[in-house]
Amino acid sequence: MRTRRRKEREEIGHLGIGRSRLNVRDLFWEASVSVLSNPGRSLVTVVGTILGAAAFVASLGLGSTLNQQVSTAFDLRRATEVLVEPEDQATTDSWLHDAAIGRLTRLNGVVAAGRRTSLGERPMRRMTDVRQSSAGVPVIGADPSALQVMAPRVTVGRSFGEFHERHATPVVMLSATVARQLGIHRTGVAVFVADQAHTVVGIFDDVVRRPEALAAAIVPYSAAERLNRSGGSQPAKRDVLVETSPGAAQLIGRQAPLALRPEAPAELRAIAPPDPRTLRQEIEGSTTRTTLLISGVALLMGTISIGNAATSGVAQRTGEIGLRRAVGARRRHIFGQLVLETTVLGGLGGGVGALLGVLTISIVSVVNGWTPAVEIRSAVFACTASTIAGLLAGLVPAARAARIPPVQALQR
């Protein structure tokens, strides 16, 4: 015990603690020696700050990354569809002619536009025997451009094309639901739609637009017109499907009736789903608020951790503090050194934690295929906040240590 105290006394005398005045340089040197000479104690003190800063930077970075992913997802899935239909189905079909469709496709923002007709449910079966039970299946007629707008995901076979449309070829694409209902698992099979044979060319299980097709059979538009002339229980409903560039749906919705029927645009109605801008802003706002809350809690936990560690460290260093007081160190010297130690540890912890947070953001983004959004400001703020947190956390323990009487401290 005497040997250890003699070494501490020599070290303190070498650092000039016994002087009545202690400059800032001496304080920094003394704090650095104390921090480096006790790596275990320093690590225990700073680990909470490291975790807090890392969680702060990682939370903000991942929150920004998620906001960016939400924005990208909304941009990719923004309203890109317009449906044009007549106010009265008795309106003449001049707005469905090739010239009218050509005017529509030349509008800036239109990706594709095509005609579609919905025939309602028609009896469909695999056998020619009329006694064979048939299922009522909705039949949709679509030209190749309308089929492009719907974008069915074909799992078996292929889609029909311009050749089938020009020649009104009796082919059909079945949704997976209808195919299972009819017991069809391959192409080349003949099905009878209202007693007219059609060859199955494809089976699809999903569509990008117009989800009503997931329970229907799709035939060429010209073939559907022929089916419509053969009669049916439900009148055909004709419309035009338009795929637009992201964000152009509202504009095309206003221009489409004029392009299709310039002499009487009021006879057509364009339906364009609204841009979900409000929903997007609400999601981004909720993500930001949650991220800030988590980040603040993480930083607060780091501050509490460094404060507890500093308090525990003061209790362990009571003998050292008493010895310093005995050789001439004043209260302000003890207070300044301990506060500076926690401040330095807070800054170091903030720097290491910021690096760990950036590394976490990068790893999570790479694993999920995201584009990482790392803000330098958040890392700088984490370092600054951790330094301030270290300073604040050391005030109370340092004040308690400065008030310890030298005699009482040496007796412990």
C-alpha angles and dihedrals in degrees: 000000000000091000092052092049091048090054092048090049092051091048092048092048090049091053093049098243090144093064118104090231125049120187127213093257091058091048092053092046093048093046091049092050091049093049095046096041092057106042094162094054091043092051092051089050096048102038093085091051091049091052092043094050092044091050090046095052094039093048094049092043095047090045091054090045091051091047088052091050091049090050091048092048092050091047091053093045100037118132102298099156135082126184117202118194135161121263086226121029087216090070113120117262097239090109088062096056121115092253092056092047089049091055090050095050091052092063113110108255098030113121098177137346131187145161125264134183127193114209097183121226117344127181111261130184141150100234131070091220107105089209089066110102114253132203125227106239127178109243121209124191115206134170117225093267093052088047088054090053092050090046101197116202104234115211099172126031121342145280124273120250147195094300092058091046095050094048098037088236112193098239129134139199114212127206114234089251093055092042091056090046091055094038094243120148104160141040127256091055118131120231127182117231109191088340092307116119118237128179118230108235100169148007121211131190103192143020132206093218137019101032091194086082090070089081097037146074119243122212131173113283092242091050090050090053089055091049089049092055090055088066135251143194093250128049117244118254116211127200143151123245118211129191113202137188115266110286095011098093096094093049094046089047089061095044102040099077091051092048094048099041110013093170093057113010091161089071090068129066123207118204116199119172112235121258105258092228094136093051090048092052092047092052093046091047093050091048091050094048092048091048093050091048093051091045093050092049091049092052092046090052089052091052092050090047095053090045092053092045091049091050091050090047092053090054090052092047098049092113092049092049091050091050091051090050090048093055093050110280112144128220093258090054092054092043094048095047095049093045090048091050093054090044092053091045090049091052093047091047091049092052094048091043092051090053091049090048092052090047090051092051091050094049094047092047093049092048092051096039093244130143105247117233108204118175116203088205092064091052092048090046091050091053092047094044091048090051091050090044090053090050093049093043091054097051098082097042090045092050091050092048092050091055095054109114111237095230093050091047093051092051092060 
